[in-house]
Amino acid sequence: MRNLLLSTLLLVGCASGTKVMQKENLKANSEKAMKAPYVLLISIDGYRWDYTKKYQPKFLSKFQYEGASLKSLRPSYPTKTFPNHLSIMTGRYPMNHGIVANGFYAPDLKKSYSLRDRNAVENGDFYLSLPLWGLAERQGMRTATYFWPGSEAEIQGQRPSYYLRYNHGTKHEERIKTVESWFKLPEEKRPHFATLYFHDVDSAGHNYGPDSKEVEAAIHKVDKSIEKLVTNLEKLELPLNIVIVSDHGMAALKKENFELVAKDKAQNKLIQDNFIVKGKGPIIQFYSKETGKISLKESLSILNKNAKNYRCYFGNKTPKKLNFRNHPRVGDMVCIAKKDWSIGITDISVPKGNHGWSQYDGNDMHAIFYAKGPQFKRSYQLGTRNNTNIYPLLAKVLGLDLDVKIDGKLKYMSSLLK
């Protein structure tokens, strides 16, 4: 009885000191799960589709050449970190999985979400689709996540068997040791699906731009860490498939390419008085306040008047190809900047690199997909595919029943498999 009164989260200490969270009442892998292959999904945040050719990282270049890959991975809109990690992990567009930006307002919950808000990130009500780890856990397969967005929340009653609270400063060595330790667990406790996340390339891209020596250095740092991990995992002789992806690309920006959406103080006050405003840079979302006194039609007219490098839409009238409409969290109005332009309600600091623009406006927002292992073809490449198609592909590799609604389709990626 005493165990039943414990918190639903138990702490398991790693040798390195990092605390790995483990869900309560953890069950062993089912007999079916123990017969399945293994998948390690590695995300390199902000790794643009052409970085491997541009910067020639030794291991990733070899991994791409020897394995199955895409020419580029098309992210979902908006091309931001949390929306796209969730699109990869749920097979759904952001308007369907609910994480429509790194920061947004949810009228259905009457709450705001931000990737920096611990309470919001761990609140499962924000997440509207079941992640792949949840699908696996529900079918008797253990999973583990290392810093994947959304993995700190209980979603539809499911958590990964093992996961960690995000810590930006965690060293590569510690991440690698933990992932290695998962695959060294006894068979009945070993996760068949695990994830790993690296932020370095994205951080360098924002701070210095995609053409900088700092981005090159970050890529080679991550490359060496992944090589070390893969080399060590190969010694375990498991039927392990390693999939390396990124969430989006990166564009080089100019500080002068900025435009105010509210053209003067009067307009700014009018908008702020009538709307909850979220976002800046590539996209701004507007949510009507209950106390608002101005019509949406009039508001949209004000925002679009004298607009040069952006366009504002009603939330249900954004460009159809973006698959970003008809959900309260998208907003009542959305302002979308032209490629490589930044917008704001007030002045903002324009970074040297950023992302978030349309995935159909050039390739700078495109990401990578490389896969290697017993289930994947060798030295095989497809063209560009949507990142929502990764979910059914990995579900197929893991032998999971796909009994949830998704936007992705296996047929667009199935030829990567043997």
FIVOVEX-904160 format. One record per residue (C-alpha): x, y, z; residue in three letters. Coordinates in Angstrom, 2 decimals. Layout:
residues N
+---------+---------+---------+-----+
:       u :       v :       w :  aa :
+---------+---------+---------+-----+
:       X :       Y :       Z : ala :
...
+---------+---------+---------+-----+
end
This chain:
residues 418
+---------+---------+---------+-----+
:       u :       v :       w :  aa :
+---------+---------+---------+-----+
:    0.00 :    0.00 :    0.00 : met :
:    2.85 :    2.38 :    0.79 : arg :
:    4.18 :    2.06 :   -2.77 : asn :
:    0.80 :    3.07 :   -4.14 : leu :
:    1.05 :    6.35 :   -2.27 : leu :
:    4.39 :    7.26 :   -3.81 : leu :
:    4.65 :    9.96 :   -6.43 : ser :
:    4.02 :    8.72 :   -9.95 : thr :
:    7.60 :    9.65 :  -10.77 : leu :
:   10.54 :    7.74 :   -9.39 : leu :
:   14.13 :    8.93 :   -9.60 : leu :
:   16.79 :    6.56 :  -10.82 : val :
:   20.36 :    7.79 :  -10.48 : gly :
:   22.84 :    7.35 :  -13.31 : cys :
:   26.53 :    6.83 :  -12.71 : ala :
:   27.15 :   10.30 :  -14.12 : ser :
:   24.78 :   11.93 :  -11.65 : gly :
:   21.99 :   12.82 :  -14.08 : thr :
:   18.57 :   11.93 :  -12.79 : lys :
:   16.62 :    9.72 :  -15.16 : val :
:   12.90 :    9.77 :  -14.49 : met :
:   11.17 :    6.40 :  -14.51 : gln :
:    7.43 :    5.90 :  -14.53 : lys :
:    5.79 :    3.97 :  -11.71 : glu :
:    4.50 :    0.41 :  -12.13 : asn :
:    6.95 :   -0.14 :  -14.96 : leu :
:    6.23 :   -3.40 :  -16.76 : lys :
:    8.72 :   -5.60 :  -18.56 : ala :
:    8.76 :   -5.73 :  -22.33 : asn :
:    6.09 :   -8.02 :  -23.71 : ser :
:    7.15 :  -11.18 :  -25.54 : glu :
:    6.22 :   -9.51 :  -28.83 : lys :
:    8.24 :   -6.40 :  -27.98 : ala :
:   11.35 :   -8.42 :  -27.12 : met :
:   11.29 :   -9.89 :  -30.63 : lys :
:   11.18 :   -6.44 :  -32.25 : ala :
:   14.23 :   -4.57 :  -33.59 : pro :
:   15.62 :   -1.51 :  -31.82 : tyr :
:   15.44 :    2.11 :  -32.97 : val :
:   17.54 :    5.04 :  -31.75 : leu :
:   16.24 :    8.36 :  -33.07 : leu :
:   18.78 :   11.19 :  -32.84 : ile :
:   17.80 :   14.82 :  -33.40 : ser :
:   20.34 :   17.50 :  -34.30 : ile :
:   18.39 :   20.71 :  -33.77 : asp :
:   18.75 :   23.25 :  -36.58 : gly :
:   20.86 :   21.03 :  -38.87 : tyr :
:   20.04 :   22.33 :  -42.35 : arg :
:   19.56 :   19.87 :  -45.18 : trp :
:   22.79 :   20.91 :  -46.95 : asp :
:   25.12 :   21.13 :  -43.94 : tyr :
:   26.66 :   17.69 :  -44.52 : thr :
:   27.79 :   18.65 :  -48.03 : lys :
:   28.73 :   22.17 :  -46.92 : lys :
:   30.78 :   21.27 :  -43.84 : tyr :
:   31.82 :   17.64 :  -44.54 : gln :
:   31.49 :   16.11 :  -41.04 : pro :
:   33.37 :   12.82 :  -41.25 : lys :
:   30.94 :   10.45 :  -39.55 : phe :
:   27.67 :   11.94 :  -40.77 : leu :
:   28.97 :   12.03 :  -44.35 : ser :
:   29.80 :    8.32 :  -44.19 : lys :
:   26.55 :    7.50 :  -42.39 : phe :
:   24.46 :    9.28 :  -45.02 : gln :
:   26.32 :    7.62 :  -47.91 : tyr :
:   26.11 :    4.10 :  -46.49 : glu :
:   22.51 :    4.24 :  -45.28 : gly :
:   19.06 :    5.23 :  -46.48 : ala :
:   18.37 :    8.94 :  -46.67 : ser :
:   16.20 :   11.71 :  -48.04 : leu :
:   17.47 :   14.52 :  -50.24 : lys :
:   15.83 :   16.74 :  -47.63 : ser :
:   13.21 :   16.47 :  -44.91 : leu :
:   10.40 :   18.99 :  -45.28 : arg :
:    9.39 :   20.36 :  -41.86 : pro :
:    5.89 :   21.31 :  -40.82 : ser :
:    4.73 :   24.90 :  -40.41 : tyr :
:    5.78 :   26.88 :  -38.49 : pro :
:    9.33 :   25.62 :  -38.90 : thr :
:   10.11 :   25.87 :  -35.19 : lys :
:   11.68 :   23.43 :  -32.72 : thr :
:    8.81 :   22.22 :  -30.55 : phe :
:    6.17 :   22.02 :  -33.31 : pro :
:    8.47 :   19.95 :  -35.51 : asn :
:    9.81 :   17.61 :  -32.86 : his :
:    6.17 :   16.85 :  -32.08 : leu :
:    5.29 :   16.43 :  -35.78 : ser :
:    8.12 :   13.92 :  -36.12 : ile :
:    7.01 :   12.12 :  -32.97 : met :
:    3.24 :   12.12 :  -33.64 : thr :
:    2.92 :   12.08 :  -37.43 : gly :
:    0.62 :   15.09 :  -37.21 : arg :
:    0.76 :   18.71 :  -38.31 : tyr :
:    1.11 :   21.26 :  -35.49 : pro :
:   -2.51 :   22.37 :  -35.97 : met :
:   -3.49 :   18.79 :  -35.07 : asn :
:   -1.00 :   17.82 :  -32.35 : his :
:   -1.58 :   21.12 :  -30.58 : gly :
:    1.94 :   22.54 :  -30.19 : ile :
:    1.52 :   25.25 :  -32.82 : val :
:    4.59 :   27.30 :  -31.84 : ala :
:    7.37 :   27.46 :  -29.27 : asn :
:    5.06 :   29.87 :  -27.47 : gly :
:    1.31 :   30.27 :  -28.00 : phe :
:   -2.04 :   30.74 :  -26.29 : tyr :
:   -4.48 :   27.84 :  -25.97 : ala :
:   -8.05 :   29.25 :  -25.85 : pro :
:   -9.37 :   25.75 :  -25.11 : asp :
:   -7.34 :   25.69 :  -21.88 : leu :
:   -7.23 :   29.45 :  -21.29 : lys :
:   -3.51 :   29.03 :  -20.71 : lys :
:   -0.30 :   30.06 :  -22.43 : ser :
:    2.41 :   27.61 :  -23.48 : tyr :
:    6.12 :   28.36 :  -23.67 : ser :
:    9.08 :   26.04 :  -24.08 : leu :
:   10.65 :   27.92 :  -21.14 : arg :
:    7.65 :   27.37 :  -18.85 : asp :
:    8.27 :   24.18 :  -16.89 : arg :
:    4.64 :   23.87 :  -15.77 : asn :
:    3.34 :   24.20 :  -19.33 : ala :
:    5.89 :   21.81 :  -20.84 : val :
:    4.95 :   19.15 :  -18.28 : glu :
:    1.18 :   19.68 :  -18.69 : asn :
:   -0.16 :   16.85 :  -20.83 : gly :
:   -3.34 :   18.80 :  -21.67 : asp :
:   -1.39 :   20.84 :  -24.23 : phe :
:   -0.45 :   17.74 :  -26.25 : tyr :
:   -3.33 :   16.52 :  -28.42 : leu :
:   -1.73 :   13.52 :  -30.18 : ser :
:   -0.09 :   10.36 :  -28.89 : leu :
:    3.70 :   10.32 :  -29.42 : pro :
:    5.41 :    7.24 :  -30.80 : leu :
:    6.76 :    6.39 :  -27.36 : trp :
:    3.18 :    6.40 :  -26.05 : gly :
:    2.04 :    4.10 :  -28.84 : leu :
:    4.89 :    1.71 :  -28.04 : ala :
:    4.32 :    1.79 :  -24.27 : glu :
:    0.62 :    1.11 :  -24.75 : arg :
:    1.55 :   -1.99 :  -26.75 : gln :
:    3.95 :   -3.39 :  -24.16 : gly :
:    7.24 :   -1.97 :  -25.42 : met :
:    9.64 :   -0.01 :  -23.22 : arg :
:   10.90 :    3.34 :  -24.50 : thr :
:   13.40 :    6.01 :  -23.42 : ala :
:   13.79 :    9.68 :  -24.33 : thr :
:   16.69 :   12.05 :  -23.79 : tyr :
:   15.34 :   15.63 :  -23.92 : phe :
:   12.79 :   15.14 :  -26.70 : trp :
:   10.16 :   17.93 :  -26.53 : pro :
:    6.97 :   16.65 :  -24.93 : gly :
:    8.60 :   13.70 :  -23.20 : ser :
:    8.32 :   15.28 :  -19.74 : glu :
:    4.51 :   15.25 :  -19.85 : ala :
:    2.05 :   12.42 :  -19.36 : glu :
:    0.16 :   12.33 :  -22.67 : ile :
:   -3.05 :   10.33 :  -22.95 : gln :
:   -2.00 :    8.35 :  -19.89 : gly :
:    1.42 :    7.42 :  -21.29 : gln :
:    5.02 :    8.31 :  -20.52 : arg :
:    8.33 :    6.89 :  -21.74 : pro :
:    9.70 :    4.21 :  -19.42 : ser :
:   12.77 :    6.40 :  -18.92 : tyr :
:   13.09 :   10.15 :  -19.57 : tyr :
:   14.83 :   13.27 :  -18.30 : leu :
:   13.86 :   16.82 :  -17.45 : arg :
:   15.52 :   19.17 :  -19.89 : tyr :
:   18.90 :   20.61 :  -18.88 : asn :
:   20.50 :   22.72 :  -21.59 : his :
:   23.95 :   22.43 :  -20.06 : gly :
:   24.18 :   18.62 :  -19.96 : thr :
:   27.47 :   17.55 :  -21.54 : lys :
:   27.59 :   15.30 :  -24.59 : his :
:   29.52 :   12.67 :  -22.64 : glu :
:   26.74 :   12.39 :  -20.10 : glu :
:   24.07 :   12.04 :  -22.78 : arg :
:   26.06 :    9.33 :  -24.53 : ile :
:   26.70 :    7.34 :  -21.33 : lys :
:   23.02 :    7.38 :  -20.44 : thr :
:   21.86 :    6.20 :  -23.87 : val :
:   24.50 :    3.46 :  -23.84 : glu :
:   23.32 :    2.35 :  -20.40 : ser :
:   19.75 :    1.95 :  -21.68 : trp :
:   20.81 :   -0.46 :  -24.40 : phe :
:   22.91 :   -2.45 :  -21.89 : lys :
:   19.90 :   -3.17 :  -19.68 : leu :
:   18.60 :   -6.75 :  -19.41 : pro :
:   16.39 :   -7.68 :  -22.35 : glu :
:   13.13 :   -7.40 :  -20.43 : glu :
:   14.03 :   -3.85 :  -19.25 : lys :
:   15.77 :   -2.58 :  -22.37 : arg :
:   13.97 :    0.12 :  -24.41 : pro :
:   13.33 :   -0.82 :  -28.02 : his :
:   12.74 :    2.80 :  -28.97 : phe :
:   14.98 :    5.58 :  -27.64 : ala :
:   15.70 :    9.18 :  -28.56 : thr :
:   18.60 :   11.59 :  -28.14 : leu :
:   18.77 :   15.36 :  -28.70 : tyr :
:   21.60 :   17.82 :  -29.43 : phe :
:   21.04 :   21.61 :  -29.43 : his :
:   24.52 :   22.82 :  -30.40 : asp :
:   24.06 :   23.42 :  -34.12 : val :
:   20.83 :   25.37 :  -33.66 : asp :
:   22.33 :   27.57 :  -30.95 : ser :
:   25.34 :   28.41 :  -33.12 : ala :
:   23.09 :   29.11 :  -36.10 : gly :
:   21.03 :   31.65 :  -34.16 : his :
:   24.01 :   33.39 :  -32.61 : asn :
:   26.40 :   33.46 :  -35.56 : tyr :
:   24.44 :   32.54 :  -38.70 : gly :
:   24.45 :   29.36 :  -40.82 : pro :
:   27.62 :   30.29 :  -42.72 : asp :
:   29.77 :   30.82 :  -39.63 : ser :
:   32.82 :   28.98 :  -38.35 : lys :
:   30.89 :   28.51 :  -35.09 : glu :
:   28.23 :   26.45 :  -36.87 : val :
:   30.97 :   24.41 :  -38.52 : glu :
:   32.58 :   23.77 :  -35.13 : ala :
:   29.24 :   22.78 :  -33.58 : ala :
:   28.59 :   20.32 :  -36.41 : ile :
:   31.96 :   18.64 :  -35.99 : his :
:   31.46 :   18.46 :  -32.21 : lys :
:   28.10 :   16.71 :  -32.60 : val :
:   29.53 :   14.52 :  -35.36 : asp :
:   32.27 :   13.20 :  -33.08 : lys :
:   29.80 :   12.56 :  -30.25 : ser :
:   27.43 :   10.60 :  -32.47 : ile :
:   30.34 :    8.61 :  -33.89 : glu :
:   31.47 :    7.68 :  -30.38 : lys :
:   27.97 :    6.62 :  -29.39 : leu :
:   27.33 :    4.57 :  -32.52 : val :
:   30.74 :    2.88 :  -32.29 : thr :
:   30.03 :    1.82 :  -28.71 : asn :
:   26.50 :    0.64 :  -29.50 : leu :
:   27.72 :   -1.48 :  -32.41 : glu :
:   29.77 :   -3.51 :  -29.92 : lys :
:   26.51 :   -4.67 :  -28.30 : leu :
:   25.55 :   -6.49 :  -31.52 : glu :
:   21.87 :   -5.61 :  -31.24 : leu :
:   19.51 :   -5.39 :  -34.25 : pro :
:   19.68 :   -1.61 :  -33.87 : leu :
:   18.44 :    0.90 :  -36.45 : asn :
:   19.86 :    4.39 :  -36.00 : ile :
:   17.88 :    7.28 :  -37.47 : val :
:   19.34 :   10.80 :  -37.51 : ile :
:   17.02 :   13.73 :  -38.17 : val :
:   16.73 :   17.46 :  -37.65 : ser :
:   13.67 :   19.55 :  -36.98 : asp :
:   14.31 :   22.44 :  -39.37 : his :
:   17.03 :   24.38 :  -41.16 : gly :
:   18.39 :   27.88 :  -40.70 : met :
:   18.40 :   31.13 :  -42.70 : ala :
:   20.96 :   33.95 :  -42.61 : ala :
:   19.31 :   37.25 :  -41.67 : leu :
:   20.02 :   40.95 :  -42.06 : lys :
:   19.12 :   43.31 :  -39.22 : lys :
:   17.66 :   45.82 :  -41.66 : glu :
:   15.13 :   43.24 :  -42.92 : asn :
:   12.66 :   44.03 :  -40.17 : phe :
:    9.19 :   45.54 :  -40.31 : glu :
:    6.84 :   46.68 :  -37.58 : leu :
:    3.35 :   45.25 :  -37.82 : val :
:    1.88 :   47.96 :  -35.60 : ala :
:    2.98 :   51.10 :  -37.43 : lys :
:    2.59 :   53.56 :  -34.55 : asp :
:    1.83 :   53.75 :  -30.83 : lys :
:   -1.90 :   54.10 :  -31.41 : ala :
:   -2.04 :   50.92 :  -33.51 : gln :
:    0.11 :   49.09 :  -31.02 : asn :
:   -2.18 :   50.02 :  -28.13 : lys :
:   -5.26 :   49.08 :  -30.14 : leu :
:   -3.86 :   45.62 :  -30.91 : ile :
:   -2.53 :   45.00 :  -27.40 : gln :
:   -5.84 :   46.07 :  -25.83 : asp :
:   -7.87 :   43.68 :  -27.99 : asn :
:   -5.61 :   40.67 :  -28.50 : phe :
:   -3.23 :   38.32 :  -26.74 : ile :
:   -0.17 :   38.53 :  -28.98 : val :
:    2.33 :   35.68 :  -29.33 : lys :
:    5.39 :   35.42 :  -31.51 : gly :
:    7.85 :   37.56 :  -33.45 : lys :
:   10.30 :   37.12 :  -36.28 : gly :
:    8.76 :   34.88 :  -38.96 : pro :
:    5.23 :   34.72 :  -37.51 : ile :
:    2.93 :   36.48 :  -35.05 : ile :
:   -0.33 :   35.01 :  -33.73 : gln :
:   -3.24 :   37.03 :  -32.35 : phe :
:   -5.91 :   35.69 :  -29.99 : tyr :
:   -9.03 :   37.79 :  -29.34 : ser :
:   -9.53 :   38.93 :  -25.77 : lys :
:  -12.98 :   38.47 :  -24.27 : glu :
:  -12.92 :   42.19 :  -23.49 : thr :
:  -12.00 :   43.11 :  -27.06 : gly :
:  -14.07 :   45.85 :  -28.69 : lys :
:  -12.75 :   45.84 :  -32.25 : ile :
:  -13.89 :   43.42 :  -34.98 : ser :
:  -11.51 :   40.92 :  -36.57 : leu :
:  -12.22 :   42.39 :  -39.98 : lys :
:  -11.21 :   45.87 :  -38.86 : glu :
:   -8.16 :   44.51 :  -37.02 : ser :
:   -6.97 :   42.60 :  -40.08 : leu :
:   -7.40 :   45.70 :  -42.21 : ser :
:   -5.25 :   47.70 :  -39.78 : ile :
:   -2.50 :   45.07 :  -39.75 : leu :
:   -2.37 :   44.72 :  -43.53 : asn :
:   -2.50 :   48.45 :  -44.26 : lys :
:    0.89 :   49.57 :  -45.58 : asn :
:    2.33 :   46.07 :  -45.07 : ala :
:    5.32 :   45.50 :  -47.34 : lys :
:    7.11 :   42.33 :  -46.23 : asn :
:    4.39 :   40.35 :  -44.51 : tyr :
:    0.73 :   39.48 :  -44.84 : arg :
:   -1.87 :   38.88 :  -42.16 : cys :
:   -4.70 :   36.34 :  -42.41 : tyr :
:   -7.72 :   35.23 :  -40.49 : phe :
:   -6.79 :   32.09 :  -38.57 : gly :
:   -9.00 :   29.95 :  -40.81 : asn :
:   -7.73 :   31.52 :  -44.04 : lys :
:   -3.96 :   31.02 :  -43.91 : thr :
:   -2.40 :   29.45 :  -47.06 : pro :
:   -3.84 :   25.95 :  -47.38 : lys :
:   -0.52 :   24.28 :  -48.23 : lys :
:    0.87 :   25.24 :  -44.81 : leu :
:   -1.67 :   23.03 :  -43.00 : asn :
:   -1.89 :   25.71 :  -40.35 : phe :
:   -5.52 :   26.79 :  -39.91 : arg :
:   -8.89 :   25.97 :  -38.39 : asn :
:   -7.70 :   25.42 :  -34.84 : his :
:   -8.21 :   27.85 :  -31.93 : pro :
:   -4.52 :   27.62 :  -31.00 : arg :
:   -3.47 :   28.89 :  -34.43 : val :
:   -5.07 :   32.21 :  -33.50 : gly :
:   -7.85 :   34.45 :  -34.74 : asp :
:   -5.31 :   36.25 :  -36.92 : met :
:   -1.85 :   35.27 :  -38.10 : val :
:    0.81 :   37.53 :  -39.62 : cys :
:    3.37 :   35.71 :  -41.78 : ile :
:    6.63 :   37.36 :  -42.82 : ala :
:    8.19 :   37.02 :  -46.24 : lys :
:   11.23 :   34.77 :  -46.55 : lys :
:   14.16 :   36.03 :  -44.46 : asp :
:   12.18 :   38.99 :  -43.11 : trp :
:   11.36 :   39.52 :  -39.44 : ser :
:    8.28 :   41.21 :  -38.01 : ile :
:    7.18 :   42.37 :  -34.59 : gly :
:    4.56 :   44.36 :  -32.75 : ile :
:    7.45 :   46.31 :  -31.27 : thr :
:   11.13 :   46.53 :  -32.19 : asp :
:   13.02 :   43.26 :  -31.77 : ile :
:   16.62 :   42.16 :  -31.94 : ser :
:   17.07 :   40.29 :  -35.22 : val :
:   19.44 :   37.32 :  -34.77 : pro :
:   22.09 :   36.40 :  -37.32 : lys :
:   20.22 :   33.20 :  -38.04 : gly :
:   16.64 :   32.04 :  -37.56 : asn :
:   13.92 :   29.68 :  -38.77 : his :
:   10.14 :   29.57 :  -38.80 : gly :
:    9.33 :   30.57 :  -42.38 : trp :
:    7.39 :   28.56 :  -44.94 : ser :
:    8.87 :   25.17 :  -45.80 : gln :
:    7.79 :   25.78 :  -49.41 : tyr :
:    9.69 :   29.05 :  -49.87 : asp :
:   13.13 :   27.76 :  -50.85 : gly :
:   15.05 :   25.03 :  -49.02 : asn :
:   16.67 :   26.90 :  -46.13 : asp :
:   14.07 :   25.54 :  -43.70 : met :
:   14.58 :   21.93 :  -44.82 : his :
:   16.09 :   19.34 :  -42.50 : ala :
:   17.78 :   15.90 :  -42.73 : ile :
:   16.78 :   12.26 :  -42.51 : phe :
:   19.52 :    9.58 :  -42.46 : tyr :
:   18.90 :    5.97 :  -41.40 : ala :
:   21.12 :    2.92 :  -41.09 : lys :
:   20.46 :   -0.53 :  -39.69 : gly :
:   19.16 :   -4.02 :  -40.47 : pro :
:   15.72 :   -2.78 :  -41.56 : gln :
:   16.98 :   -0.06 :  -43.95 : phe :
:   18.43 :   -0.25 :  -47.44 : lys :
:   22.06 :    0.66 :  -47.95 : arg :
:   23.26 :    3.58 :  -50.09 : ser :
:   19.72 :    4.52 :  -51.08 : tyr :
:   18.17 :    7.97 :  -51.34 : gln :
:   14.68 :    9.35 :  -51.90 : leu :
:   13.72 :   12.93 :  -52.70 : gly :
:   12.09 :   15.37 :  -50.29 : thr :
:    9.41 :   14.06 :  -47.93 : arg :
:    7.29 :   15.56 :  -45.13 : asn :
:    8.43 :   14.92 :  -41.57 : asn :
:    4.97 :   13.63 :  -40.62 : thr :
:    5.82 :   10.46 :  -42.58 : asn :
:    8.53 :    9.43 :  -40.10 : ile :
:    6.00 :    8.25 :  -37.50 : tyr :
:    4.42 :    5.46 :  -39.60 : pro :
:    7.86 :    4.44 :  -40.88 : leu :
:    9.28 :    3.90 :  -37.40 : leu :
:    6.06 :    2.26 :  -36.21 : ala :
:    6.52 :   -0.23 :  -39.06 : lys :
:   10.15 :   -0.91 :  -38.12 : val :
:    9.16 :   -1.49 :  -34.48 : leu :
:    6.27 :   -3.77 :  -35.41 : gly :
:    3.66 :   -1.54 :  -33.76 : leu :
:   -0.02 :   -1.49 :  -34.67 : asp :
:   -0.82 :    1.96 :  -36.02 : leu :
:   -4.16 :    2.44 :  -34.28 : asp :
:   -4.08 :    6.25 :  -34.01 : val :
:   -5.05 :    8.99 :  -36.45 : lys :
:   -2.08 :   10.64 :  -38.16 : ile :
:   -1.38 :   12.92 :  -41.12 : asp :
:    1.69 :   11.04 :  -42.37 : gly :
:    1.63 :    8.05 :  -44.71 : lys :
:    4.00 :    5.09 :  -44.81 : leu :
:    3.80 :    4.81 :  -48.61 : lys :
:    5.93 :    7.92 :  -49.06 : tyr :
:    8.84 :    6.43 :  -47.06 : met :
:    8.40 :    2.66 :  -47.32 : ser :
:   10.94 :    2.24 :  -50.14 : ser :
:   13.68 :    3.16 :  -47.64 : leu :
:   13.09 :   -0.22 :  -46.02 : leu :
:   14.52 :   -3.52 :  -47.22 : lys :
+---------+---------+---------+-----+
end
